[in-house]
């Protein structure tokens, strides 16, 4: 893996697409840390916040390297870097500098980096996922959703149960569509899965009620307490919401409907 400015001068067709955003951030962090570690739910929530905020992948990777360059330059290192949050301030600072540098330049595209890659990329990108792999993934999701539906029924969470049943019906339609298509458009499939994911998540929120959601928010805020003052308000709130979403999925045994989890 190349260092620091990788991708900063690449055109849209050469940029890493949506499916690599999380993987690349994790790999670069682990590479600079020098020792493998499991990325926590809170770390993933932060990375998702960066992506949702439109921070380009190459900016995040550059900031990770700059943060570790500063760490390595220290004469004494009292603690090992054990969280992506160590790079959080540098990511925000580097992104702010990047946006400032864009002032007076060409208008930025309204598309995300991943969408730009899909538009400008070759047909090979759209066929990055073999049909047999996709069928296996969709079948696995359906099995997990069937179990989640039974769990919701046993807990009298009717709204969630109904949403899951609608999601399973849509998955069957998607499977039929893939079977009849000569080529799989991964970006279009991801949008369909994201819509299903959001529908289930909204139902999970509705089924839990305000008090239970407050407890989940309190859990998120407790984990973020030491970082809050150093975080941009929008990034902080997005990270809280991402953490809550992950906990709702865990508590209801709901799979993440995204090709990233293929």
C-alpha positions in Angstrom: 0.0 0.0 0.0 1.4 3.4 -1.0 1.9 6.1 1.6 0.5 9.6 2.3 -0.7 11.3 -0.9 -2.0 8.2 -2.6 -5.0 9.1 -4.8 -4.8 12.8 -4.3 -4.1 13.5 -8.0 -6.1 10.7 -9.4 -9.0 11.3 -11.7 -12.5 10.0 -10.8 -12.0 6.8 -12.8 -8.9 6.0 -10.7 -10.4 6.8 -7.3 -11.3 4.0 -5.0 -15.1 3.3 -5.0 -17.6 3.2 -2.3 -16.9 -0.4 -1.3 -13.3 0.2 -0.5 -13.8 3.3 1.7 -14.1 1.5 5.0 -11.6 -1.2 4.1 -8.9 1.3 3.0 -9.3 3.3 6.2 -9.0 0.2 8.4 -6.0 -1.1 6.5 -4.1 2.2 6.5 -4.7 2.7 10.2 -3.6 -0.9 11.1 -0.5 -0.5 8.8 0.6 2.7 10.5 -0.2 1.3 13.9 2.2 -1.6 13.1 0.0 -4.2 14.8 -3.4 -5.7 13.9 -6.3 -4.9 16.1 -10.1 -5.3 15.9 -11.8 -2.0 14.9 -14.5 -1.2 17.5 -18.2 -0.3 16.7 -17.4 3.3 17.8 -14.5 3.5 15.4 -16.7 2.2 12.5 -19.4 4.8 13.5 -16.7 7.5 13.2 -15.5 6.3 9.8 -19.1 6.2 8.6 -19.6 9.8 9.8 -16.6 10.9 7.7 -18.0 9.2 4.7 -21.5 10.6 5.2 -19.9 14.1 5.6 -18.4 13.8 2.2 -14.8 13.7 3.3 -12.8 12.1 0.4 -11.0 8.9 1.0 -7.6 10.3 0.0 -8.1 13.1 2.6 -8.8 10.6 5.4 -5.8 8.5 4.4 -3.5 11.5 4.3 -4.7 12.6 7.7 -4.1 9.2 9.2 -0.6 9.3 8.0 0.0 12.8 9.3 -1.4 11.9 12.7 0.9 8.9 12.9 3.9 10.9 11.6 3.3 13.2 14.6 3.0 10.3 16.9 6.2 8.7 15.6 8.1 12.0 16.0 7.5 12.0 19.8 10.5 11.3 21.9 8.4 9.3 24.4 5.3 7.2 23.6 3.4 6.4 26.7 0.5 4.6 25.1 -0.1 2.6 21.9 -2.7 4.1 19.5 -5.7 1.9 20.0 -8.5 3.8 18.3 -9.1 5.6 15.0 -10.3 8.5 17.1 -6.6 9.3 17.6 -6.7 10.6 14.0 -10.1 12.3 14.3 -8.8 15.9 14.8 -6.3 15.5 12.0 -9.0 14.3 9.6 -11.2 17.3 10.4 -8.2 19.7 10.1 -7.0 18.2 6.8 -10.5 18.3 5.4 -10.9 21.9 6.4 -7.6 22.8 4.6 -8.8 20.8 1.6 -12.1 22.7 1.4 -10.3 26.0 1.8 -8.0 25.1 -1.1 -11.1 24.4 -3.3 -12.3 28.0 -2.9 -12.0 29.7 -6.3 -11.5 26.4 -8.1 -13.9 24.4 -10.2 -17.2 23.7 -8.5 -17.2 20.4 -6.7 -19.4 17.7 -8.0 -22.6 17.0 -6.0 -21.8 13.3 -6.4 -19.9 11.5 -3.7 -16.5 10.1 -4.4 -17.9 6.6 -4.7 -20.6 7.7 -7.2 -18.0 9.6 -9.3 -16.0 6.4 -9.5 -19.1 4.4 -10.6 -20.0 6.9 -13.3 -16.5 7.2 -14.7 -15.4 3.6 -14.0 -15.4 0.7 -16.5 -18.0 -2.0 -16.7 -15.6 -4.2 -14.8 -16.4 -2.1 -11.6 -20.1 -2.9 -12.1 -19.3 -6.6 -12.3 -17.0 -6.7 -9.3 -19.3 -9.1 -7.6 -19.9 -12.5 -9.2 -23.5 -13.6 -9.3 -22.9 -16.7 -7.2 -21.3 -14.6 -4.5 -24.2 -12.2 -4.5 -26.8 -15.0 -4.3 -24.9 -16.4 -1.3 -24.9 -13.0 0.4 -28.6 -12.4 -0.3 -29.5 -15.9 0.9 -27.5 -15.3 4.1 -29.3 -12.0 4.7 -32.6 -13.7 4.2 -31.8 -16.4 6.7 -30.7 -13.8 9.3 -33.8 -11.7 8.6 -36.1 -14.8 9.0 -34.5 -15.3 12.5 -34.9 -11.6 13.3 -38.5 -11.7 12.3 -39.2 -14.6 14.6 -37.4 -12.7 17.4 -39.4 -9.6 16.7 -42.6 -11.6 16.8 -41.7 -13.2 20.1 -41.0 -9.7 21.5 -44.3 -8.3 20.2 -42.5 -5.8 18.0 -45.1 -5.9 15.2 -43.8 -2.8 13.3 -40.3 -4.3 13.1 -41.7 -7.8 12.2 -43.7 -6.3 9.3 -40.8 -4.3 8.0 -38.5 -7.4 8.0 -41.2 -9.3 6.1 -41.3 -6.6 3.5 -37.5 -6.6 3.3 -37.4 -10.3 2.7 -40.0 -10.0 -0.1 -37.9 -7.2 -1.7 -34.8 -9.4 -1.4 -36.5 -12.2 -3.4 -37.4 -9.6 -6.1 -33.8 -8.5 -6.2 -32.6 -12.1 -6.5 -35.0 -12.7 -9.5 -33.8 -9.5 -11.1 -30.1 -10.5 -10.8 -30.9 -13.9 -12.2 -32.5 -12.3 -15.3 -29.8 -9.7 -15.9 -26.8 -10.3 -18.1 -24.7 -7.9 -16.0 -25.0 -6.8 -12.3 -24.9 -3.1 -11.6 -23.3 -3.0 -8.1 -24.0 0.6 -7.4 -27.7 0.2 -8.2 -27.9 -2.9 -6.1 -26.2 -1.1 -3.2 -28.9 1.6 -3.4 -31.6 -1.0 -3.2 -30.0 -2.6 -0.2 -29.5 0.7 1.5 -33.2 1.5 1.1 -34.1 -1.9 2.7 -31.6 -1.2 5.5 -33.1 2.2 6.2 -36.6 0.8 6.2 -35.7 -1.9 8.8 -33.7 0.5 10.9 -36.6 3.0 11.1 -38.9 0.2 12.1 -36.4 -0.8 14.8 -36.4 2.7 16.1 -40.2 2.9 16.2 -40.4 -0.5 18.0 -37.9 0.4 20.7 -39.6 3.6 21.9 -38.2 6.8 23.3 -36.9 5.5 26.6 -34.9 2.6 25.1 -33.5 5.0 22.4 -32.5 7.4 25.1 -30.5 4.6 26.9 -28.7 3.8 23.6 -27.9 7.5 23.1 -26.6 7.7 26.6 -24.4 4.7 25.9 -23.0 6.4 22.8 -22.4 9.7 24.6 -20.6 7.9 27.4 -18.2 6.3 25.0 -17.7 9.6 23.2 -17.3 11.8 26.4 -13.6 12.2 26.1 -13.7 13.1 22.4 -16.7 15.4 22.3 -15.0 18.8 22.9 -12.5 18.0 20.1 -15.1 16.9 17.5 -17.0 18.9 15.0 -20.6 19.1 16.2 -22.0 17.6 13.0 -19.5 14.7 13.0 -20.2 14.1 16.7 -23.9 13.9 16.2 -23.6 11.6 13.1 -21.2 9.3 15.1 -23.8 9.1 17.9 -26.5 8.2 15.4 -24.3 5.6 13.7 -23.5 4.0 17.0 -27.2 3.8 17.9 -27.9 2.2 14.5 -25.3 -0.4 15.1 -26.6 -1.2 18.5 -30.2 -1.5 17.2 -29.0 -4.0 14.6 -27.1 -6.0 17.2 -30.0 -6.1 19.7 -32.4 -7.2 17.0 -30.0 -9.5 15.2 -30.5 -7.5 12.0 -27.8 -8.0 9.3 -26.3 -4.9 7.6 -27.7 -4.7 4.2 -24.7 -3.5 2.2 -22.2 -5.1 -0.2 -19.5 -3.9 2.1 -20.4 -6.8 4.4 -20.4 -9.3 1.5 
